[in-house]
Amino acid sequence: MSSSSARTSGPTATAIGRYRLRACLASGATGHVYLADDPATGTQVAVKVLAADLQDEPETRQRFYREARILTELTHPNIVRVLDIGEDQGRPFIAMELLDGLGLADHLRAHPDLPLARRIDLIQQLYAGLEAAHAQGTVHRDVKPANMIVQADGRLKIFDFGLARLHESTLTANGAVVGSPGYMSPEQVEGRRVDQRSDIFSAAAVGYLILSGRAPFDARNLPLVLDAVLNAPPAALSNAEAPEPLAHVLFKALEKLPEARYQSCAELLADLQRVHNTVVHS
C-alpha cells in the first residue's frame, strides 16, 4: 500500500498490536488498510485489519490469514513484503511494507510520454512477480492496475492477494465469480476454475493499458464489458503503441481459450525479452 494513496474515511482506531494507527489509506470489502507507526523499528508500515463485521465469519478469517501466509512465502522484488501477522482482541491484522509511489494508472497518467522501453519494462516486472507467485502454487485472480504501485525508483509492486487461490485450497469464495470486470479472464467471467493462465490473460490486459493508455475491453456498462471479454478481440494497437512483434506477444496472452495462450509467465517473458532486444535496440 502506498503512502501516496489518498486518505479515506475509515473506522476510528488508534492502535492494533504494537502498531499505532495514523490514517486510513484504503477500505475494501474485507478490511481497511492503515498508515501506522511501528515503535519497535521506528518506521512506518501499512497495516491491514479485517473488517469488524467479518471477524466472526470462519471462512473470511481463513481467507484473511491465507492472504498473509501467501505473502509471507512470496519474497520477490515485485511483490509487496509482509512484515508481521497477528491478532489483537479478536481482530486479525497484517503489517506490510509501506510503499512510496503511485498506483499504476496514476503513474501512467503522470508520465504520458513514457518511452516504449520503460513500458515494456513495467510489463516484464508484472509478469516476473506473477511468475514467482505461480512458482509457489498461487494464482492471484485479481490482477488489475489498482493492485499495483510503481515506486519512485521505477519498481512495480503487486499487492492484495486477498482473492488469491492456492492450488490445494478448498475455499471457493462461496461460489461467486471473483475478479475485476475488464481485466477478468473469460474463464473467470464464466465462473470456471482458473489457473495461472488466467493471471497471464489479466496481466496482458494490464499490459495493453500500459502500452495504449486504455483498457482492452471497454464498454458502456458491465454486461457489455463481460460480453467483450468473452467474445470480442481487443482493438488493434497502433505501431507507435506496440510494434507488431510486441502486439503479437500481448494478443497471444489475450487469447480467449487458456490452451491457446502462453502456458507460463516464463514462456511469455522469454518472448518479451526477445521483443525488447529487437524493438528497443534495433
C-alpha positions in Angstrom: 0.0 0.0 0.0 1.3 3.4 -1.0 2.0 6.3 1.4 0.9 8.4 -1.6 -2.6 7.0 -1.6 -5.4 9.3 -0.8 -6.6 9.1 2.8 -10.0 7.7 3.1 -12.6 7.7 5.9 -12.4 4.6 7.9 -13.2 3.2 11.3 -11.9 5.1 14.3 -9.0 3.3 15.8 -5.7 4.2 17.5 -3.7 1.0 17.7 -3.6 -2.7 16.9 -1.0 -4.9 18.3 2.2 -2.8 18.7 1.2 -0.6 15.8 -0.1 3.0 16.2 -2.6 3.7 13.5 -2.4 7.2 12.0 -4.8 7.3 9.0 -6.9 5.0 6.8 -5.2 4.6 3.4 -7.9 2.4 1.8 -11.0 0.4 2.6 -12.3 -2.7 0.8 -14.9 -5.4 1.1 -13.0 -7.4 3.7 -11.0 -4.8 5.6 -9.2 -1.5 6.0 -5.5 -0.5 5.4 -3.9 2.0 7.7 -0.8 4.0 7.8 0.8 3.1 11.0 3.9 3.7 13.2 5.9 0.7 14.3 7.6 1.7 17.6 9.8 -1.4 17.6 11.6 -0.3 14.4 10.9 3.4 14.3 9.4 3.0 10.8 6.0 3.5 9.2 4.2 0.5 7.8 0.8 -0.4 6.2 -1.5 -2.4 8.4 -4.4 -4.3 7.0 -7.2 -5.1 9.5 -10.1 -7.4 8.9 -13.5 -5.6 8.8 -15.3 -5.8 12.2 -18.4 -7.3 10.7 -16.4 -10.2 9.2 -14.3 -11.1 12.2 -16.7 -13.9 13.4 -17.0 -15.5 9.9 -14.7 -18.5 9.9 -14.3 -18.7 6.1 -13.5 -15.0 5.9 -10.9 -15.3 8.7 -9.4 -18.3 6.8 -9.2 -16.2 3.7 -7.6 -13.3 5.6 -4.9 -15.4 7.2 -4.4 -17.2 3.9 -3.5 -13.9 2.2 -1.0 -13.3 5.0 0.5 -16.7 4.6 0.7 -16.3 0.8 2.5 -13.0 1.1 4.9 -14.3 3.8 6.0 -17.0 1.4 6.4 -14.7 -1.6 9.7 -13.0 -1.4 10.2 -11.1 -4.6 11.2 -7.6 -5.7 7.8 -7.1 -7.5 5.6 -8.3 -4.6 4.7 -6.3 -1.5 6.6 -7.7 1.6 4.7 -8.9 4.7 6.4 -7.9 7.9 4.1 -9.2 10.6 0.9 -11.2 11.2 -1.1 -11.0 14.4 -4.4 -10.7 16.2 -5.5 -8.1 18.7 -8.6 -8.8 20.8 -10.0 -11.0 18.0 -9.0 -8.6 15.2 -6.7 -10.2 12.7 -4.1 -7.9 11.1 -1.2 -8.0 8.6 1.7 -5.5 8.7 3.2 -4.8 5.3 6.0 -2.6 3.9 4.8 0.9 3.2 5.3 1.6 -0.5 6.3 5.1 -1.7 4.8 5.6 -5.2 1.7 5.9 -7.3 -0.9 3.4 -8.4 -0.1 2.1 -11.9 -2.9 4.1 -13.6 -1.9 7.3 -11.8 1.7 6.6 -12.7 0.8 6.3 -16.4 -1.3 9.5 -16.3 1.6 11.3 -14.6 4.1 10.1 -17.3 2.2 10.3 -20.6 5.4 10.3 -22.6 6.9 7.2 -21.0 9.3 5.6 -23.5 8.4 2.3 -25.0 11.3 0.6 -23.3 10.0 1.7 -20.0 6.5 0.5 -20.7 7.9 -2.9 -21.7 9.9 -3.0 -18.5 6.7 -2.4 -16.4 5.1 -5.4 -18.2 8.1 -7.5 -17.6 8.1 -6.7 -13.9 4.4 -7.5 -13.6 5.0 -11.0 -15.2 8.1 -11.6 -13.1 6.2 -11.0 -9.9 3.4 -13.3 -11.1 5.9 -16.0 -12.2 7.2 -16.0 -8.6 3.7 -16.4 -7.2 2.8 -19.2 -9.6 6.0 -21.0 -8.7 4.7 -21.0 -5.1 1.4 -22.5 -6.3 -0.5 -19.2 -6.1 -2.9 -17.7 -8.6 -3.6 -14.0 -7.8 -7.1 -13.9 -9.5 -7.4 -10.1 -9.3 -4.6 -8.8 -11.5 -5.6 -5.2 -12.3 -4.0 -1.7 -12.2 -5.5 -0.9 -8.8 -3.5 -3.7 -7.3 -0.1 -2.4 -8.4 2.1 0.5 -7.3 5.0 2.0 -9.2 7.7 3.3 -6.8 9.8 6.3 -7.3 12.7 4.1 -8.4 10.5 2.6 -11.2 9.9 -0.7 -9.5 6.4 -2.2 -9.9 4.9 -3.9 -6.8 1.9 -6.2 -6.9 -0.2 -6.4 -3.8 -3.6 -7.5 -2.5 -3.6 -11.3 -2.8 -6.9 -11.4 -0.9 -8.5 -13.2 -3.9 -5.6 -15.4 -4.5 -6.2 -19.1 -4.6 -3.8 -21.8 -3.5 -4.0 -24.8 -5.8 -4.7 -27.0 -2.9 -7.3 -24.7 -1.3 -10.9 -25.8 -1.0 -12.2 -22.3 -0.4 -14.3 -21.1 -3.4 -15.5 -17.6 -2.5 -18.9 -19.1 -1.8 -19.2 -20.0 -5.5 -19.1 -16.3 -6.5 -17.2 -15.0 -9.6 -14.2 -13.1 -8.3 -12.1 -10.6 -10.2 -12.5 -7.1 -11.8 -14.5 -6.6 -14.9 -12.4 -5.6 -17.9 -9.4 -7.4 -16.5 -11.0 -10.8 -15.8 -10.2 -13.8 -18.0 -13.0 -15.4 -19.9 -12.9 -18.4 -17.6 -13.4 -16.1 -14.6 -16.4 -14.4 -16.3 -18.0 -17.8 -16.8 -17.2 -18.9 -13.2 -15.0 -21.8 -14.3 -11.9 -23.0 -12.4 -8.9 -20.8 -13.0 -5.1 -21.4 -13.0 -2.0 -19.4 -13.8 -3.2 -18.8 -17.4 -6.0 -16.6 -16.0 -3.4 -14.3 -14.5 -1.5 -14.4 -17.8 -4.6 -13.1 -19.5 -5.3 -10.4 -16.9 -1.7 -9.2 -16.9 -1.9 -8.9 -20.7 -5.0 -6.7 -20.3 -3.0 -4.5 -17.9 -0.1 -4.6 -20.4 -2.5 -3.3 -23.1 -3.3 -0.4 -20.7 0.4 0.3 -20.1 1.1 0.5 -23.8 -2.0 2.3 -25.0 -3.5 4.2 -22.0 -6.8 2.4 -22.4 -8.4 -0.8 -21.3 -8.6 -3.6 -23.9 -12.3 -4.4 -23.1 -14.1 -1.1 -22.6 -17.9 -0.7 -23.0 -20.8 1.4 -21.7 -21.9 -1.0 -19.0 -20.9 -4.1 -17.1 -22.8 -6.7 -19.3 -21.2 -5.3 -22.4 -17.8 -5.4 -20.8 -18.2 -9.0 -19.8 -19.5 -9.8 -23.3 -16.4 -8.2 -24.8 -14.1 -10.3 -22.6 -15.9 -13.4 -23.7 -16.4 -12.7 -27.4 -14.7 -9.6 -28.8 -11.0 -9.2 -29.6 -9.3 -6.1 -28.1 -8.9 -3.2 -30.6 -5.7 -3.3 -32.6 -2.7 -1.4 -31.2 -1.0 1.2 -33.4 2.6 0.6 -34.4 3.5 3.6 -32.2 1.8 2.0 -29.2 3.2 -1.5 -29.8 5.3 -2.7 -32.8 3.9 -5.8 -34.4 6.2 -8.3 -32.5 5.2 -6.8 -29.2 1.5 -6.7 -30.1 1.8 -10.4 -31.1 3.0 -11.4 -27.6 0.2 -9.4 -25.9 -2.5 -10.8 -28.1 -1.3 -14.3 -27.7 -1.7 -13.8 -23.9 -5.2 -12.4 -24.5 -6.5 -15.5 -26.4 -9.9 -16.5 -25.2 -9.0 -20.2 -24.7 -6.5 -20.9 -22.0 -4.8 -23.5 -24.0 -4.1 -21.0 -26.8 -2.3 -18.6 -24.5 1.2 -18.8 -23.1 1.2 -21.6 -20.6 3.5 -19.9 -18.2 4.9 -16.5 -17.4 8.4 -17.7 -18.0 7.4 -18.6 -21.6 5.9 -15.2 -22.1 8.9 -13.4 -20.5 11.3 -15.2 -22.9 9.4 -13.9 -25.9 9.0 -10.4 -24.3 12.8 -10.2 -23.7 13.4 -11.1 -27.4 11.0 -8.4 -28.5 12.6 -5.9 -26.2 16.0 -6.7 -27.6 14.7 -6.4 -31.2 12.4 -3.4 -30.8 14.4 -1.2 -28.4 17.9 -2.0 -29.5 17.4 -2.2 -33.3 
